[in-house]
Amino acid sequence: MDAYEWAGEGFLEETDEQQRLLNSLPLVLQLGSRFVRLGLAGVHTPHLLLQAPFLPTQGPHKLPLLPAAPPAAAAAAASPPAPPAAAAAAAAAGAKAAAAASELLRKASSRRPLAALPSRSPAPSSSSSSSSSSSSSVRLLSLPEEAELSHAAAAFLYAALRACAARSLSSRPLLLLEGPLTPPALKQKFVELLLNHFQVPWVSFLSDLVAPLYTCGIDTGLVVDVGYPKP
């Protein structure tokens, strides 16, 4: 066999693999400063909503699951059914991982709370403006050490990804939506775990402020994030 023929076959196999991944619904992971959203691309509502890790709370208590969309149900139905014993073992492992993540995040947040710094606002001209400016603050997130960060992030991702993607992690690319205040160390640790530990095919990055533009079919515009008073 000639060298160019062998190279051509490898190229075709690689192209087929890329096309297969492109045809599958990718996962979307949004790292917000208050909540982490996880779901499937093309679905108008997230499949899972969690409190962001390393917040000074009692742990990442899972909020009620949002209504399942048809693509999410179709993807779950397409996965091969697991034996009852395997399903029970997977559920027990997921509960154990969630409990471990809650405990690790509780310890990390209790030792390293968020620091509040006064905002640099101009000198107030009245008492009302003085009270409003003094109450505003900039919240800085202090992450735990390297080893503790790895364990806590791995436990957090395991519980979230198993609840959303089940057994199809290795066949779904992932889109990571990052906010402007996402700590670079946390994002880097998440990417390392996704690629090396969870065997995600690839990870793409997109700013969560730019993402709404692409859903409208445009690549430039004004995005105003007003947030929500309640989750």
Secondary structure, DSSP 8 states (H G I E B T S, - for coil): --HHHHHHHHHHHHHHHHHHHHHS--EEEEE-SSEEEEEETT-SS-SEEEE-TT-SSS-----------HHHHHHHHHS----HHHHHHHHHHHHHHHHHHHHHHHHHHHHS--EEEE------SSHHHHHHHHH-EEEE-----HHHHHHHHHHHHHHHHHHHHTT-GGG--EEEEE-TT--HHHHHHHHHIIIIIS--S-EEEEETTTHHHHHTT-S---------S--
